[in-house]
Amino acid sequence: MDTRKPLLPDTARRTAAWCAVLLLVTGVAAVAIWLCIIFKTAVTPVLLALLGTALLGPVHRWLAARGVNRSVAAGLTCALLVAIGGGAGYIVVTAFIDTGDQIIHSLKDAGQWVVDHFGIARNTNVNDLVANARKLVEKFGASAAGGVLTGISLIGSLVATGVLALLLTFFFLRDSDRAADLAHSVAPRGTGDLVEAMGRRAFEAVEGFMRGTTFIALIDAICITVGLLILRVPGAVGLGALVFVGAYIPYLGAFISGAVAVLVALADRGVVIALWALGVVLAVQVLEGHVLQPLIQSRTVQMHPAMIMIALTAGASVAGVLGMLLAVPVCAAAFGVLGELRTRHTPDEPPSTPPSPSAPPDPSGD
């Protein structure tokens, strides 16, 4: 009989096994991210189409349930997307064009006010800071644009990406009823149900995130715009549009858009109005955090704010602003998959009942 002791204790062997699993998962994730970066021209439209499908899926299902042909329903849904997206884009761009110079001028005045009243680097010239920031943005934008598609203009690539994403959204909506069959056909034998369940859970998480975030962003933008109009802050509509766009980047977008609104109020309306604007922004954030998010996104995957900030940082390092926009939906889908795996692999064991103290064990063992 072999009585030799193992080289490592059981705890060390378990730790090594878990480390190996973590290294394997990290390696697979790193390769997947690398492939997404290499094929970003094709991956980006697919991700945008999935977000559009998640946002407009209920509309397509509502039309299909009332007897509308699935292709016609998908076409009508995509037309609705173009109409709403184009209208919202027109409003946002028009607001920024009409009030952009005013907002920038107000921000410059607010920066000069901070320098004058707090004595921060008295030899600092705000105009020099603005010029340096503009050069930095132009340099970053040029390098980023050069890395997207060599030899093709940024506008052309954006239009091509948008058209491809719209076409993919049409096909995803039309053929969404075949997703279960596709999952069973590509999954290894015996795992079709698991793959289908994970896909449904991930898509439901993304769907809930997109619908909830859009509704919350609209309410935030309307409330802050109304508050700024009451306070007669210049560029209120443009600042409201900035709030709406920034709401798709959790926490960071709300902080930046709120700070811009307060600084504009400070520069043009003084300290008192700036404090009132700060109160409006904080009141809207409290309404969002304590009422809207628990009420609207109660059935979606909830992530800790620290996890969201880590996801935003990772997304920004991988794909810039686009990565920040896609980071939270991707993490929501990943958490949905993990939740499904945990539900399926957690044994349903009944709670153990402790022995009754009034019935001591029989010493005879019978």
C-alpha positions as CSV (number, residue, x, y, z in Angstrom):
1,M,0.0,0.0,0.0
2,D,1.4,3.4,-1.1
3,T,1.6,5.6,2.0
4,R,3.6,8.4,0.5
5,K,2.4,11.9,1.3
6,P,1.6,14.3,-1.5
7,L,4.2,16.9,-2.3
8,L,1.8,19.8,-1.6
9,P,-1.0,20.0,1.0
10,D,-4.6,19.8,-0.1
11,T,-5.1,23.6,0.4
12,A,-2.1,24.5,-1.8
13,R,-3.3,22.1,-4.5
14,R,-6.8,23.6,-4.5
15,T,-5.3,27.1,-4.6
16,A,-3.1,26.1,-7.6
17,A,-6.2,24.6,-9.4
18,W,-8.1,27.9,-8.9
19,C,-5.2,29.9,-10.1
20,A,-5.0,27.8,-13.2
21,V,-8.7,28.3,-13.9
22,L,-8.3,32.1,-13.4
23,L,-5.3,32.2,-15.8
24,L,-7.2,30.2,-18.4
25,V,-10.3,32.5,-18.1
26,T,-8.1,35.6,-18.3
27,G,-6.3,34.3,-21.3
28,V,-9.5,33.5,-23.1
29,A,-10.9,36.9,-22.3
30,A,-7.6,38.6,-23.4
31,V,-7.7,36.8,-26.7
32,A,-11.4,37.6,-27.2
33,I,-10.7,41.3,-26.6
34,W,-7.7,41.2,-28.9
35,L,-9.8,39.7,-31.7
36,C,-12.5,42.4,-31.1
37,I,-9.9,45.1,-31.5
38,I,-8.5,43.5,-34.6
39,F,-12.0,43.1,-36.2
40,K,-13.5,46.2,-34.7
41,T,-14.8,47.3,-38.1
42,A,-17.1,44.3,-38.0
43,V,-17.6,44.0,-34.3
44,T,-18.8,47.6,-33.7
45,P,-21.8,47.4,-36.0
46,V,-22.8,44.0,-34.5
47,L,-22.7,45.4,-30.9
48,L,-24.6,48.6,-31.9
49,A,-27.2,46.4,-33.7
50,L,-27.6,44.3,-30.6
51,L,-28.2,47.4,-28.5
52,G,-30.7,48.6,-31.0
53,T,-32.5,45.3,-31.1
54,A,-32.6,45.2,-27.3
55,L,-34.1,48.7,-27.2
56,L,-36.7,48.1,-30.0
57,G,-37.4,44.5,-29.4
58,P,-40.7,45.1,-27.5
59,V,-42.0,47.3,-30.4
60,H,-41.3,44.5,-32.9
61,R,-42.9,41.9,-30.7
62,W,-46.0,44.1,-30.2
63,L,-46.4,44.5,-34.0
64,A,-45.8,40.8,-34.6
65,A,-48.3,39.8,-32.0
66,R,-51.0,41.8,-33.8
67,G,-50.5,39.9,-37.1
68,V,-48.0,42.1,-38.8
69,N,-45.5,40.2,-41.0
70,R,-42.2,39.8,-39.2
71,S,-40.3,41.4,-42.1
72,V,-42.7,44.3,-42.3
73,A,-42.7,44.7,-38.5
74,A,-38.9,44.8,-38.5
75,G,-38.9,47.4,-41.3
76,L,-41.4,49.6,-39.4
77,T,-39.3,49.2,-36.2
78,C,-36.1,50.2,-38.0
79,A,-37.9,53.2,-39.6
80,L,-39.1,54.2,-36.2
81,L,-35.5,53.9,-35.0
82,V,-34.3,56.1,-37.8
83,A,-37.1,58.7,-37.2
84,I,-36.5,58.9,-33.4
85,G,-32.7,58.7,-33.6
86,G,-32.6,61.2,-36.5
87,G,-35.0,63.6,-34.7
88,A,-33.1,63.3,-31.4
89,G,-29.8,63.7,-33.2
90,Y,-31.1,66.8,-35.0
91,I,-32.3,68.3,-31.7
92,V,-29.0,67.6,-29.9
93,V,-26.8,68.8,-32.8
94,T,-29.0,71.9,-33.3
95,A,-28.9,72.7,-29.6
96,F,-25.1,72.4,-29.5
97,I,-24.7,74.5,-32.6
98,D,-26.9,77.2,-31.3
99,T,-25.5,77.3,-27.8
100,G,-22.1,75.7,-28.1
101,D,-20.1,78.9,-28.4
102,Q,-22.1,80.4,-25.5
103,I,-21.5,77.4,-23.3
104,I,-17.7,77.4,-24.2
105,H,-17.5,81.1,-23.4
106,S,-19.3,80.6,-20.1
107,L,-17.0,77.7,-19.2
108,K,-14.0,79.9,-19.9
109,D,-15.4,82.7,-17.7
110,A,-16.1,80.2,-15.0
111,G,-12.5,78.9,-15.1
112,Q,-11.2,82.5,-14.9
113,W,-13.5,83.1,-11.9
114,V,-12.1,80.0,-10.2
115,V,-8.5,81.2,-10.9
116,D,-9.2,84.7,-9.6
117,H,-11.1,83.8,-6.4
118,F,-9.1,80.8,-5.3
119,G,-5.7,81.9,-6.3
120,I,-4.9,78.8,-8.3
121,A,-1.8,79.4,-10.3
122,R,-2.2,83.2,-10.6
123,N,0.1,83.2,-13.7
124,T,-2.3,80.8,-15.4
125,N,-4.0,82.1,-18.5
126,V,-7.3,80.4,-19.2
127,N,-7.0,81.2,-22.9
128,D,-3.8,79.2,-22.9
129,L,-5.5,76.3,-21.2
130,V,-8.3,76.4,-23.7
131,A,-5.8,76.4,-26.6
132,N,-3.8,73.6,-25.2
133,A,-6.9,71.6,-24.5
134,R,-8.1,72.2,-28.1
135,K,-4.7,71.0,-29.5
136,L,-4.8,67.9,-27.3
137,V,-8.3,67.1,-28.5
138,E,-7.3,67.6,-32.1
139,K,-4.2,65.4,-31.6
140,F,-6.2,62.7,-29.9
141,G,-9.0,62.9,-32.5
142,A,-6.5,62.7,-35.4
143,S,-4.8,59.6,-33.9
144,A,-8.1,58.0,-33.0
145,A,-9.5,58.6,-36.5
146,G,-6.3,57.3,-38.1
147,G,-6.6,54.1,-36.1
148,V,-10.2,53.4,-37.1
149,L,-9.8,52.9,-40.9
150,T,-6.7,53.7,-42.8
151,G,-7.4,55.7,-45.9
152,I,-11.1,56.3,-45.2
153,S,-12.4,59.4,-43.7
154,L,-13.9,59.4,-40.2
155,I,-17.3,60.6,-41.5
156,G,-17.4,57.8,-44.2
157,S,-16.6,55.2,-41.6
158,L,-19.3,56.5,-39.2
159,V,-21.9,56.4,-42.0
160,A,-20.9,52.9,-43.1
161,T,-21.0,51.7,-39.5
162,G,-24.4,53.2,-39.0
163,V,-25.9,51.8,-42.1
164,L,-24.5,48.3,-41.4
165,A,-25.7,48.5,-37.8
166,L,-29.2,49.4,-39.1
167,L,-29.3,46.5,-41.5
168,L,-28.1,44.1,-38.9
169,T,-30.8,45.4,-36.5
170,F,-33.4,44.6,-39.2
171,F,-32.2,41.1,-39.6
172,F,-31.8,40.6,-35.8
173,L,-35.4,41.7,-35.3
174,R,-36.8,39.7,-38.1
175,D,-35.1,36.5,-37.3
176,S,-35.1,36.8,-33.5
177,D,-37.5,33.8,-33.3
178,R,-34.8,31.6,-34.8
179,A,-32.2,32.4,-32.1
180,A,-33.1,29.4,-30.0
181,D,-32.7,27.0,-33.0
182,L,-29.3,28.7,-33.7
183,A,-28.2,28.2,-30.1
184,H,-29.1,24.5,-30.3
185,S,-27.3,24.0,-33.6
186,V,-24.0,25.6,-32.7
187,A,-23.8,24.4,-29.1
188,P,-22.0,21.1,-28.2
189,R,-24.2,18.1,-27.8
190,G,-26.2,18.1,-24.7
191,T,-25.6,21.8,-23.9
192,G,-28.2,23.5,-26.2
193,D,-30.6,24.3,-23.4
194,L,-27.8,25.8,-21.3
195,V,-26.6,28.0,-24.2
196,E,-30.1,29.1,-25.0
197,A,-30.8,30.0,-21.3
198,M,-27.5,31.9,-21.0
199,G,-28.3,33.8,-24.3
200,R,-31.8,34.7,-23.1
201,R,-30.5,35.9,-19.7
202,A,-27.8,38.0,-21.3
203,F,-30.1,39.6,-23.8
204,E,-32.8,40.3,-21.1
205,A,-30.1,42.1,-19.1
206,V,-29.0,44.2,-22.0
207,E,-32.7,44.9,-23.0
208,G,-33.5,46.0,-19.5
209,F,-30.4,48.2,-19.3
210,M,-31.1,49.9,-22.6
211,R,-34.8,50.6,-22.0
212,G,-34.3,51.7,-18.4
213,T,-31.3,53.9,-19.2
214,T,-33.1,55.6,-22.2
215,F,-36.2,56.3,-20.0
216,I,-34.1,57.6,-17.1
217,A,-31.9,59.7,-19.4
218,L,-35.0,61.3,-20.9
219,I,-36.5,62.2,-17.5
220,D,-33.1,63.6,-16.3
221,A,-32.7,65.7,-19.4
222,I,-36.3,67.1,-19.1
223,C,-36.0,67.9,-15.4
224,I,-32.6,69.6,-15.7
225,T,-33.6,71.5,-18.8
226,V,-36.8,72.8,-17.1
227,G,-34.8,73.8,-14.0
228,L,-32.1,75.6,-16.0
229,L,-34.8,77.4,-18.0
230,I,-36.5,78.6,-14.8
231,L,-33.1,79.8,-13.6
232,R,-32.6,81.5,-17.0
233,V,-29.2,79.8,-17.5
234,P,-28.0,80.3,-21.0
235,G,-27.8,77.2,-23.3
236,A,-30.3,75.3,-21.2
237,V,-31.5,73.2,-24.1
238,G,-27.9,72.3,-25.1
239,L,-27.0,71.4,-21.5
240,G,-30.1,69.2,-21.3
241,A,-29.0,67.4,-24.5
242,L,-25.6,66.9,-23.0
243,V,-27.3,65.4,-19.9
244,F,-29.3,63.0,-22.1
245,V,-26.2,61.8,-24.0
246,G,-24.1,61.6,-20.9
247,A,-26.7,59.4,-19.1
248,Y,-25.5,56.4,-21.2
249,I,-22.2,56.6,-19.4
250,P,-23.2,55.9,-15.8
251,Y,-22.0,58.1,-13.0
252,L,-19.2,59.7,-15.1
253,G,-21.5,61.2,-17.7
254,A,-23.9,62.6,-15.1
255,F,-21.0,64.1,-13.2
256,I,-19.5,65.8,-16.2
257,S,-22.8,67.1,-17.6
258,G,-23.9,68.4,-14.2
259,A,-20.6,70.1,-13.6
260,V,-20.8,71.8,-17.0
261,A,-24.3,73.1,-16.2
262,V,-23.2,74.5,-12.8
263,L,-20.1,76.2,-14.3
264,V,-22.2,77.8,-17.0
265,A,-24.6,79.1,-14.4
266,L,-21.7,80.3,-12.3
267,A,-20.2,82.3,-15.2
268,D,-23.4,83.9,-16.5
269,R,-25.7,84.2,-13.5
270,G,-23.4,84.4,-10.4
271,V,-22.8,82.3,-7.3
272,V,-26.4,82.2,-6.1
273,I,-27.9,80.9,-9.4
274,A,-25.0,78.4,-9.6
275,L,-25.9,77.1,-6.2
276,W,-29.5,76.8,-7.3
277,A,-28.4,75.0,-10.5
278,L,-26.3,72.6,-8.3
279,G,-29.4,72.0,-6.2
280,V,-31.4,71.1,-9.3
281,V,-28.7,68.7,-10.5
282,L,-28.4,67.0,-7.1
283,A,-32.2,66.8,-6.8
284,V,-32.4,65.1,-10.2
285,Q,-29.6,62.7,-9.2
286,V,-31.3,61.8,-5.9
287,L,-34.5,61.2,-7.8
288,E,-32.7,59.0,-10.3
289,G,-30.8,57.0,-7.7
290,H,-33.6,56.5,-5.1
291,V,-36.7,56.4,-7.2
292,L,-36.2,55.9,-11.0
293,Q,-33.4,53.3,-10.9
294,P,-35.1,51.0,-8.3
295,L,-38.5,51.4,-10.0
296,I,-37.4,51.1,-13.6
297,Q,-34.3,48.8,-13.5
298,S,-35.4,46.6,-10.6
299,R,-35.5,43.5,-12.8
300,T,-32.2,44.0,-14.6
301,V,-28.7,43.0,-13.5
302,Q,-27.6,45.4,-10.7
303,M,-23.9,46.1,-10.5
304,H,-22.0,47.8,-7.8
305,P,-20.8,51.3,-8.6
306,A,-17.2,50.2,-8.2
307,M,-17.7,47.5,-10.9
308,I,-19.3,50.0,-13.2
309,M,-16.3,52.4,-12.8
310,I,-13.9,49.6,-13.5
311,A,-15.9,48.6,-16.6
312,L,-15.9,52.2,-17.8
313,T,-12.1,52.5,-17.3
314,A,-11.5,49.2,-19.1
315,G,-13.8,50.2,-22.0
316,A,-12.1,53.6,-22.3
317,S,-8.7,52.0,-22.5
318,V,-9.8,49.5,-25.2
319,A,-12.0,51.6,-27.4
320,G,-12.2,55.2,-26.1
321,V,-15.7,56.8,-25.9
322,L,-17.3,53.9,-27.8
323,G,-15.8,51.5,-25.3
324,M,-17.3,53.5,-22.4
325,L,-20.7,53.4,-24.1
326,L,-20.5,49.6,-24.6
327,A,-18.8,48.6,-21.3
328,V,-21.8,48.6,-19.0
329,P,-24.1,46.7,-21.4
330,V,-21.4,44.1,-22.0
331,C,-20.9,43.7,-18.3
332,A,-24.6,43.4,-17.7
333,A,-24.8,40.6,-20.3
334,A,-21.8,38.9,-18.6
335,F,-23.4,39.1,-15.2
336,G,-26.6,37.7,-16.6
337,V,-24.7,34.7,-17.9
338,L,-23.0,34.2,-14.6
339,G,-26.3,34.4,-12.8
340,E,-27.8,31.7,-15.1
341,L,-24.8,29.5,-14.5
342,R,-25.0,30.0,-10.7
343,T,-28.7,29.2,-10.7
344,R,-28.2,26.0,-12.7
345,H,-25.2,24.7,-10.8
346,T,-26.3,25.5,-7.3
347,P,-27.9,22.4,-5.7
348,D,-31.3,22.9,-4.2
349,E,-30.5,21.3,-0.8
350,P,-33.1,21.6,2.0
351,P,-31.9,23.3,5.1
352,S,-30.5,20.9,7.7
353,T,-32.8,20.5,10.8
354,P,-30.8,20.5,14.0
355,P,-31.7,17.8,16.5
356,S,-34.3,18.6,19.1
357,P,-32.8,19.3,22.5
358,S,-35.7,17.5,24.2
359,A,-34.8,14.2,22.5
360,P,-31.2,13.2,23.5
361,P,-29.5,10.6,21.4
362,D,-29.9,7.0,22.5
363,P,-26.5,5.9,24.0
364,S,-27.1,2.3,22.9
365,G,-27.0,3.5,19.2
366,D,-30.4,1.9,18.4
